[in-house]
Amino acid sequence: MLSNQIVYPTFKDAQQLYAQYSTIQSVSVLYNNLLETIDSSFLSTMANENIHKIYNKIILSYYPNEICIKSSFIKQVLMNGRKHVTIFELPVGSSRADLCKINGESIAYEIKTDLDNFSRLQKQINDYYKIFEKVFIICSETNIDNIVNLIPEKCGIYSYKQNRQKNYKFTLIRDALQENKLDSLNQLNLIRKNEFDTHFPLDTSLQKRSDIIDYIVQSYSPETINQIFKTILKHRFEKQWLFLKKNRNEIFEIDYQWFFKNQIEPSRIYR
């Protein structure tokens, strides 16, 4: 081996690094883990870089897991919108939508990487269609044929691939069709008590959550409930999404979800 040959990280190297990584971990711990895992010849190409930037580069490039696909999709696709709000990891029934987009319409995105199995995919899609007007699957180019056989025709598909520079490229393979038969009960089960009080004029005698939901279902049309549901979700997560958008140039992709949740100035973390 030539002395100046660069030994690039492997999938397992990046996987191990990701397993050890925490946004708020001390620089010394991050640095020691890096030295123990990644060959020094590669690290020399990133000399003097911020430690979080080095982790970000290695994990995004060599370990294409859900967090990498999610953050890259947000950066390249969802950050482009002006008025919508993006939501991370929203519980929906017994499932959890990887990403949601709320504006005039409601959209759920389910990410399936090459590291995932598809055993729960149909159940997840069914759950999402109970409360969202559109649903998209995000999968690798190599899994499009497998995905198509598991999802309804109304479900949209984005594919992704890595180019030679290890960057992700997303392509809209099939647009999603709108679902108009939504489940008001499932939508209302995601609403908090204070949100009921704010958005639905209620009889003050109603205290139990189940009684409130029954009253709303009987008093409002599904179309009205859906509109209010979207308004509530957009309002609930708007501050977090606007914080992420405002600071996107200072936040590394693998940390998007952490900053969305915590809303701490990046300069306090990336020291």
C-alpha positions as CSV (number, residue, x, y, z in Angstrom):
1,M,0.0,0.0,0.0
2,L,1.3,3.5,-0.9
3,S,2.0,5.7,2.1
4,N,-0.2,8.5,0.7
5,Q,-3.2,6.2,-0.2
6,I,-6.4,7.2,1.6
7,V,-8.3,4.5,3.4
8,Y,-12.0,5.5,3.1
9,P,-14.5,4.6,5.8
10,T,-16.5,1.4,5.3
11,F,-20.2,0.9,5.9
12,K,-19.4,-0.7,9.2
13,D,-17.1,2.1,10.2
14,A,-19.9,4.7,9.6
15,Q,-22.5,2.5,11.2
16,Q,-20.3,2.3,14.4
17,L,-19.7,6.0,14.4
18,Y,-23.4,6.7,14.1
19,A,-24.2,4.3,17.0
20,Q,-21.8,6.2,19.2
21,Y,-22.9,9.7,18.1
22,S,-24.9,12.2,20.1
23,T,-25.5,15.8,19.1
24,I,-24.6,17.0,22.7
25,Q,-21.7,14.6,23.3
26,S,-18.5,16.3,24.4
27,V,-15.9,17.1,21.7
28,S,-13.3,15.0,23.5
29,V,-15.5,11.9,23.4
30,L,-16.5,12.5,19.8
31,Y,-12.9,12.9,18.8
32,N,-11.7,9.8,20.6
33,N,-14.4,7.7,19.0
34,L,-13.5,9.1,15.6
35,L,-9.8,8.2,16.1
36,E,-10.6,4.7,17.2
37,T,-12.9,4.1,14.2
38,I,-11.8,5.9,11.2
39,D,-8.4,5.6,9.5
40,S,-6.1,8.6,10.0
41,S,-5.4,8.9,6.3
42,F,-9.0,9.8,5.7
43,L,-9.2,12.1,8.7
44,S,-6.2,14.0,7.4
45,T,-8.3,15.1,4.5
46,M,-10.7,16.9,6.9
47,A,-8.1,18.4,9.2
48,N,-9.2,21.4,11.2
49,E,-12.9,20.8,10.4
50,N,-15.6,21.0,13.1
51,I,-16.0,17.6,14.8
52,H,-19.7,17.6,14.1
53,K,-19.1,18.3,10.4
54,I,-16.7,15.3,10.2
55,Y,-19.3,13.0,11.7
56,N,-22.0,14.5,9.4
57,K,-19.8,13.9,6.3
58,I,-18.9,10.3,7.2
59,I,-22.4,9.2,8.2
60,L,-24.2,10.8,5.3
61,S,-21.7,9.4,2.8
62,Y,-21.1,5.9,4.1
63,Y,-24.1,4.8,6.2
64,P,-27.3,5.6,4.2
65,N,-29.8,5.0,7.0
66,E,-33.1,6.6,7.7
67,I,-31.7,9.8,9.4
68,C,-29.5,10.4,6.3
69,I,-32.4,10.0,3.8
70,K,-34.7,12.0,6.0
71,S,-32.4,15.0,6.5
72,S,-31.3,15.0,2.8
73,F,-34.9,15.0,1.7
74,I,-35.7,17.8,4.0
75,K,-32.8,19.9,2.8
76,Q,-33.4,19.3,-0.9
77,V,-37.2,19.1,-1.1
78,L,-39.0,20.3,1.9
79,M,-36.9,23.3,2.7
80,N,-37.9,24.8,-0.6
81,G,-41.5,25.5,0.4
82,R,-42.4,28.8,1.9
83,K,-45.7,28.4,3.8
84,H,-45.9,24.7,4.8
85,V,-44.8,23.2,8.1
86,T,-42.8,20.0,8.3
87,I,-43.2,17.6,11.3
88,F,-40.8,14.9,12.4
89,E,-42.0,11.5,13.7
90,L,-45.7,12.1,14.2
91,P,-47.6,9.2,16.0
92,V,-50.4,7.9,13.8
93,G,-52.4,5.1,15.3
94,S,-49.9,2.3,16.0
95,S,-47.5,3.8,13.4
96,R,-45.3,6.8,13.3
97,A,-44.9,8.9,10.2
98,D,-41.3,9.7,9.5
99,L,-42.2,13.1,8.1
100,C,-45.4,15.1,7.6
101,K,-46.0,18.3,5.6
102,I,-48.9,20.5,6.4
103,N,-50.3,23.5,4.5
104,G,-53.3,23.6,2.3
105,E,-53.1,19.8,2.2
106,S,-51.7,17.2,4.6
107,I,-49.0,14.8,3.5
108,A,-47.2,11.9,5.2
109,Y,-43.8,10.5,4.1
110,E,-42.7,7.1,5.0
111,I,-39.0,6.3,4.4
112,K,-37.8,2.8,3.6
113,T,-34.1,2.5,3.2
114,D,-32.2,-0.6,2.0
115,L,-31.6,-1.4,5.6
116,D,-35.3,-1.7,6.4
117,N,-37.7,-4.6,5.9
118,F,-41.2,-3.9,4.5
119,S,-43.2,-6.2,6.8
120,R,-45.2,-3.3,8.4
121,L,-45.4,-1.1,5.3
122,Q,-49.0,-1.9,4.3
123,K,-50.2,-1.3,7.9
124,Q,-48.3,2.0,8.1
125,I,-49.8,3.2,4.8
126,N,-53.3,2.3,6.0
127,D,-52.8,4.2,9.2
128,Y,-51.6,7.3,7.4
129,Y,-54.5,7.4,4.9
130,K,-56.9,7.6,7.8
131,I,-55.7,11.1,8.7
132,F,-53.6,12.5,5.7
133,E,-54.8,13.5,2.3
134,K,-51.7,12.2,0.6
135,V,-49.0,9.7,1.3
136,F,-45.6,9.2,-0.2
137,I,-43.0,6.4,0.1
138,I,-39.3,7.4,-0.1
139,C,-37.1,4.4,-1.2
140,S,-33.9,3.7,-3.1
141,E,-34.0,3.2,-6.8
142,T,-33.2,-0.5,-6.3
143,N,-36.4,-1.0,-4.2
144,I,-38.9,0.7,-6.4
145,D,-40.3,-2.5,-7.9
146,N,-40.6,-4.1,-4.5
147,I,-42.4,-1.1,-3.1
148,V,-44.8,-0.8,-5.9
149,N,-46.2,-4.3,-5.2
150,L,-46.9,-3.4,-1.6
151,I,-48.7,0.0,-1.8
152,P,-51.9,1.3,-3.4
153,E,-51.8,3.1,-6.7
154,K,-52.9,6.4,-4.9
155,C,-49.6,6.3,-2.9
156,G,-46.8,8.5,-4.3
157,I,-43.2,7.4,-4.6
158,Y,-39.9,9.3,-4.4
159,S,-36.7,7.4,-5.2
160,Y,-33.2,8.3,-4.1
161,K,-29.7,7.4,-5.1
162,Q,-26.1,8.5,-4.2
163,N,-24.0,10.0,-6.9
164,R,-20.2,9.6,-7.1
165,Q,-19.7,12.4,-4.6
166,K,-21.9,10.4,-2.1
167,N,-24.6,13.1,-2.3
168,Y,-28.3,12.0,-2.4
169,K,-30.5,12.8,-5.4
170,F,-34.3,12.5,-5.1
171,T,-36.6,11.8,-8.0
172,L,-40.4,12.0,-8.0
173,I,-41.4,8.6,-9.6
174,R,-45.2,8.8,-9.0
175,D,-47.3,11.6,-7.6
176,A,-49.8,10.9,-4.9
177,L,-53.5,11.0,-5.4
178,Q,-55.7,12.8,-2.8
179,E,-57.6,10.7,-0.3
180,N,-61.0,12.4,0.6
181,K,-62.4,9.8,2.9
182,L,-60.6,10.6,6.1
183,D,-61.3,9.3,9.6
184,S,-62.3,12.1,11.8
185,L,-62.0,10.1,15.0
186,N,-58.4,9.3,14.2
187,Q,-57.7,12.9,13.5
188,L,-59.3,14.1,16.7
189,N,-57.3,11.6,18.7
190,L,-54.2,13.5,17.8
191,I,-55.5,16.8,19.2
192,R,-54.7,18.0,22.6
193,K,-57.2,19.3,25.2
194,N,-56.1,22.9,24.9
195,E,-56.3,22.7,21.2
196,F,-59.9,21.6,21.4
197,D,-60.6,24.6,23.6
198,T,-59.0,27.0,21.1
199,H,-60.4,25.7,17.8
200,F,-63.8,24.2,18.7
201,P,-66.4,26.1,20.6
202,L,-67.4,23.6,23.2
203,D,-70.0,23.2,25.8
204,T,-68.3,23.9,29.2
205,S,-70.0,20.9,30.7
206,L,-67.9,18.6,28.5
207,Q,-64.8,17.5,30.4
208,K,-64.0,14.0,29.4
209,R,-61.9,13.7,26.2
210,S,-64.2,11.0,24.8
211,D,-67.3,13.2,25.3
212,I,-65.5,16.1,23.6
213,I,-64.6,14.0,20.6
214,D,-68.1,12.6,20.3
215,Y,-69.6,16.1,20.4
216,I,-67.3,17.4,17.7
217,V,-68.0,14.4,15.4
218,Q,-71.7,15.0,15.8
219,S,-71.5,18.8,15.4
220,Y,-69.0,19.2,12.6
221,S,-68.6,17.7,9.1
222,P,-65.6,15.6,8.3
223,E,-64.5,18.3,5.9
224,T,-64.5,21.0,8.6
225,I,-62.8,18.7,11.1
226,N,-60.1,18.0,8.5
227,Q,-59.5,21.7,7.9
228,I,-59.3,22.4,11.6
229,F,-57.0,19.4,12.1
230,K,-54.5,20.8,9.5
231,T,-54.7,24.2,11.1
232,I,-54.0,22.7,14.6
233,L,-51.0,20.6,13.4
234,K,-49.5,23.5,11.5
235,H,-49.8,25.9,14.5
236,R,-48.4,23.3,16.9
237,F,-45.2,22.7,15.0
238,E,-44.7,26.0,13.2
239,K,-42.3,27.5,15.7
240,Q,-40.0,24.4,15.6
241,W,-40.0,24.2,11.8
242,L,-39.3,27.9,11.4
243,F,-36.4,27.6,13.8
244,L,-34.9,24.8,11.8
245,K,-35.4,26.7,8.5
246,K,-33.9,29.9,9.9
247,N,-30.8,28.1,11.2
248,R,-30.5,25.5,8.4
249,N,-27.1,26.8,7.2
250,E,-25.7,26.4,10.7
251,I,-27.1,22.9,11.4
252,F,-25.6,19.7,10.0
253,E,-28.1,17.4,8.4
254,I,-27.8,14.5,10.9
255,D,-28.8,16.9,13.7
256,Y,-31.9,18.3,12.0
257,Q,-34.3,16.3,14.1
258,W,-32.5,17.2,17.4
259,F,-32.6,20.9,16.7
260,F,-36.2,20.7,15.6
261,K,-37.1,19.2,19.0
262,N,-34.8,21.4,21.2
263,Q,-34.6,24.7,19.4
264,I,-31.2,25.6,20.9
265,E,-28.9,28.0,19.0
266,P,-26.4,26.0,17.0
267,S,-23.5,28.0,18.2
268,R,-24.1,26.7,21.7
269,I,-23.7,23.1,20.5
270,Y,-21.1,23.4,17.7
271,R,-18.2,24.7,19.7
